[in-house]
Amino acid sequence: MSSMQPPFDEATAYHEAGHAIVALALGRPIHRVSVLPNRDRLGICEFRKGVFRPTKDWLEEQILISFGGLAAEARRTGKYSWAEASHDLRYIRQLTKKRAGDRQAERLENRLLAKTENMLADEQLWKAVEVVAAELILHGIISGRAVRHLFEECCKE
């Protein structure tokens, strides 16, 4: 008897769900989340363009959202997938160098990764990551509207 494998990769689902939930927690709308692999990526969290208010610290929020995938995946699997998150990490390094310069970029990254992990330690946010990841494992792709609905259901009260 063969064991049934979920249709889509669990680690990737948690990674993309982490990006989406951190983004929503920071007020950034989502267009779509997918774990359908292509030649460049295992998955993607797409944001809606031009429909959110500028924040007081856009750069920091971008870094937190970018770390959301790595942090959620690590929380689920128990290990950091640095190589698999190389695209996110290159983007994070560009942003941290803009903010802190070459010499302080790593220190800023460590601080903001810890801040992201702290966000995901929130019971409601983590439940939202789990629910979105479960949907991604089953369906491979979900709309931003569905992600927002799941997020709001998990974060009631």
N, C-alpha and C positions, 0 to 999 in steps of 0.2 A: 504494500500500500504506500503510495507516494504522499508526502505531506504537501499541502497546498501552500504555495508561496503567494504573498500579496502581489497584486498586479504591478505596483510601483514601489520603488526603493524607500524604505522607512527613514533612513538617515537623511536622504534628500528631502523627503516630505517634512521632517522636523526642521531642517535647515531653512527651507522656503517659508514654512509657517512662522518661524522665528522672525524672519525679515518682515513679514506681513503684520504680525501682531505688534511688534515694536513700533512699526510705522503707524498703525492705527492708534496705539496708545499715545503717540506723539502728535496725533491729529493729521496725519498724512494719508490721504485717500488711496485706495488700491484699485487698480483696473482689473488685474487678473493674476492668479498664481498658478504656476504649472510645474510639474515634475516630469514632463515629457522631454526626454533628453534629445539634444541635437549634437552636431559635431563640436560646438563650442561650449555647451553648458549641460549640466545634469538637470537643471531646473531654473526657473526665473520667477521673480516677483516684480510685476510691472506696476508702476505708479500712474495715477491719473495726472495728466498734465494741466497745469494752470488753474486748478480748482481748489487750491488751498491757500490760506493766508500765510504770508511770510512770517517767520517766527523770529524771536529775538536772537537765536543762535542756530541758524540754518546749518552751518558747518558741523557743529557738534551733533545735531540731530541726524545728519547724514551718516556720521560715523557710528552712532548708536544703532541706526537701522542696519547699516552694513555689518556690524558685529552681531546683530540679532540672529542671523543664520548660524554662524559658528557657535555662539553661546547656546542656542536651543539644541542644536545637534549634539554638542558636548554634554549638555545636561541629560539628554536621552541615552546616549551611547556610552558615556563615561570617559570619552577621550576627545581631544581636539583634532579635527581633521584639517590641519594646516594646509597640506598640499591641495586638497580638494577645494579649499576656500581661497585659493591663490588669487582669483579674480577680485574677490572682495578685499583681500588683504592689500593688493596693489593700490586699489582705490582708496582705502583707508590711509595708507602711507602717503599718498599724494595730499590728502586733506590734512593729515597731522603735520606734515612738513610745512604746509601753508600757514598753519596756526602756530606751530611751536618751533619751526626750524629743524634742520637736520639733527642737531645734537639732542633735542628734547622730544623728538617725535615718538620714540619708543616709550618714554615715560608717559606721555599723553595717551598713547594707545593702551597701555596697561591700565591706566586710570579709567578710561572709557569702556574697556572690556569689562572691568569690575562693575562699573555702573550699569552696563547692559545686563550682566548676570544678576545683579540686584533687582533690576526691573522684572526679569523673568522668574525670580524667586517669589514674586507676588502670586498668591494662590489662584486668583481669578485670571491673571494674564497667562499663567502656565496652563490652566485648564483650556483656555482659548487656543493656545499652541497645540495642545493634544487633540482637540476637536478638529481644528483645521488640518493638521497632519493626517488624521484618520480619513478625512474626506479626500485629501490628495492621494493617499495610498489606494483608495477605492476607485477614484475617478480620473486621476492624473492631472486634471485641470479644474479650477473653480473660479467663478467670477468674483470680482471685487465686491459686488453687492452681496453675494453669499458669504464671503469672508467677513464683511462688516456685520451681517446678521448674526453669524456665529459668535463673533467678538462681543457684540452687544448682549447676546443671551448669556454668555459666560461672565460678563462683567456687571450684570444687574446686581445692585446693592452690594 
